[in-house]
Amino acid sequence: MEEILRKLQKDASGHKHKAVRDACVCACETLESQKGSAKISPSQLRERCLLPLQMALESKNAKLGQTALSGMQKFLCDDRFVGGVGLEVEVLEKQLLSQMLEAIRVTPSLHEDLQVEVMKVLLCITYSPNFDINGDSILRIAQVCIETYMSSCHQRSINTAVRATLSQILGDLTLQLRHRQE
């Protein structure tokens, strides 16, 4: 994760992206402090590390957005951010899924290529063992997909990606439910 944050910090050159650089520095410092005795909760760690990724997406800069989405995919595989899942009860807005969805809420206004990448992140979320996917989760993920679809109704490639993402997520959920029923 530190590598992604450093790359994002380097790519966020110029005065326009100073806030992204500052957020990257803060996130790296927080990650470094986690190696010592000063530990913070997983939700606070996620919040600090998702902030520069979210800001990079919101910048509408394609290069920063691409780096941010790569970071989000790595984020899902990093035990430091998923620790505590199931161990501590977190309020809905502090849960991993909520924090991830908040970070990508800008998706409908992103460039088409980045929207497709967000759909891949949503699939990663769905298939990650670190998420408790239930009806509410599926609805919240579907909402992002539908908002993206509605904002891009004239762009065939993103509409296809959204339909494929929703179809795959719902198909997998159906399969899981069928296995539980048996």
C-alpha positions in Angstrom: 0.0 0.0 0.0 2.9 2.3 0.8 4.2 1.9 -2.7 0.8 3.0 -4.2 0.7 6.0 -1.9 4.2 7.1 -2.8 3.4 6.8 -6.5 0.2 8.8 -6.0 2.2 11.4 -4.1 4.8 11.6 -6.8 2.2 11.8 -9.6 0.1 14.5 -7.8 2.5 17.2 -8.9 1.6 20.9 -9.1 -0.4 23.1 -6.8 -3.7 21.7 -7.9 -3.1 18.4 -6.3 -1.4 19.5 -3.0 -4.2 18.1 -0.9 -3.7 14.6 -2.5 0.0 14.8 -1.7 -0.6 15.9 1.9 -3.2 13.1 2.3 -0.6 10.6 1.0 2.0 11.8 3.4 -0.4 11.5 6.3 -1.5 8.0 5.2 2.2 6.8 4.9 3.0 8.3 8.3 0.0 6.5 9.8 1.0 3.2 8.2 4.5 3.6 9.5 3.3 4.4 13.1 1.3 1.1 13.0 4.5 -0.8 13.0 5.2 0.5 16.5 3.1 0.5 19.6 0.7 3.3 18.5 -2.1 1.4 16.9 -5.4 2.8 15.7 -8.6 1.0 14.9 -8.9 -0.7 11.4 -11.7 1.7 10.5 -9.5 4.8 11.3 -6.6 3.3 9.4 -8.9 2.6 6.4 -10.2 6.1 6.6 -6.8 7.7 6.5 -5.5 5.5 3.7 -8.7 5.7 1.5 -8.8 9.5 1.7 -5.9 10.1 -0.8 -7.3 7.5 -3.1 -10.8 9.1 -2.9 -9.2 12.5 -3.5 -7.3 11.2 -6.5 -10.5 9.9 -8.0 -12.3 13.2 -7.3 -9.5 15.1 -9.0 -10.8 13.7 -12.4 -7.1 13.3 -13.4 -7.0 10.0 -15.3 -3.4 9.1 -14.2 -4.2 9.7 -10.5 -7.5 7.9 -10.8 -5.9 4.9 -12.3 -3.3 4.8 -9.5 -6.1 5.2 -6.9 -8.1 2.3 -8.3 -5.0 0.1 -8.3 -4.6 1.1 -4.7 -8.2 0.1 -3.9 -7.6 -3.3 -5.3 -4.5 -3.8 -3.2 -6.4 -2.3 -0.3 -8.8 -5.3 -0.4 -5.9 -7.8 0.0 -4.1 -6.0 2.8 -4.7 -7.6 6.2 -4.0 -4.3 8.0 -7.2 -2.9 6.6 -9.5 -5.9 7.0 -8.3 -6.7 10.5 -11.0 -6.7 13.1 -13.7 -7.8 10.6 -16.0 -9.9 12.7 -14.0 -9.2 15.9 -15.3 -5.7 16.6 -18.8 -4.4 15.8 -18.4 -1.3 13.7 -21.2 1.1 12.9 -22.4 0.9 9.3 -20.5 4.0 8.1 -17.2 2.7 9.6 -17.4 -0.8 8.0 -15.0 -1.7 5.2 -17.8 -1.8 2.5 -19.2 1.6 3.5 -15.8 3.2 3.5 -15.0 1.7 0.1 -18.3 2.8 -1.4 -17.8 6.3 0.0 -14.4 6.4 -1.7 -15.9 5.5 -5.1 -19.1 7.6 -4.9 -17.7 9.9 -7.6 -17.8 7.0 -10.2 -20.7 8.4 -12.3 -18.7 11.5 -13.1 -15.5 9.7 -13.9 -14.0 9.1 -17.4 -15.4 6.0 -19.0 -12.1 4.0 -18.6 -12.1 4.7 -14.9 -15.7 3.7 -14.5 -14.9 0.3 -16.0 -12.1 0.0 -13.5 -14.4 0.8 -10.7 -16.7 -2.0 -11.8 -13.7 -4.3 -11.5 -13.1 -3.0 -7.9 -16.8 -3.7 -7.1 -16.4 -7.3 -8.4 -13.3 -7.6 -6.2 -15.3 -6.4 -3.2 -18.0 -9.0 -4.0 -15.6 -11.9 -4.2 -13.4 -10.8 -1.3 -13.6 -13.1 1.7 -13.3 -10.0 3.9 -16.8 -8.8 3.1 -20.0 -10.2 4.5 -22.1 -9.9 1.4 -25.7 -9.8 2.2 -28.8 -8.3 0.7 -28.1 -4.8 2.0 -24.5 -5.0 0.6 -25.7 -6.1 -2.8 -28.2 -3.2 -2.9 -25.6 -0.7 -2.0 -23.2 -2.0 -4.6 -26.0 -2.1 -7.2 -26.9 1.5 -6.4 -23.4 2.6 -7.5 -23.7 0.5 -10.6 -27.2 1.9 -11.4 -26.1 5.5 -10.8 -23.1 5.0 -13.1 -25.3 3.4 -15.8 -27.8 6.3 -15.6 -25.1 8.9 -15.9 -23.5 7.1 -18.9 -26.6 6.1 -20.8 -25.1 7.0 -24.1 -21.8 5.1 -23.6 -22.2 1.6 -24.7 -18.9 0.2 -23.2 -19.6 1.4 -19.7 -23.2 0.2 -19.9 -22.0 -3.2 -20.9 -19.5 -3.2 -18.0 -22.2 -2.2 -15.5 -24.6 -4.9 -16.8 -21.9 -7.5 -16.7 -20.9 -6.5 -13.2 -24.4 -6.6 -11.8 -25.1 -9.9 -13.7 -22.0 -11.5 -12.2 -22.6 -10.3 -8.7 -26.3 -11.4 -8.7 -25.4 -14.7 -10.4 -22.8 -15.4 -7.7 -25.3 -14.4 -4.9 -27.9 -16.7 -6.4 -25.4 -19.6 -6.4 -24.4 -18.9 -2.8 -28.0 -18.9 -1.8 -28.7 -22.1 -3.7 -25.7 -23.8 -1.9 -27.0 -22.7 1.5 -30.4 -24.0 0.8 -29.1 -27.4 -0.2 
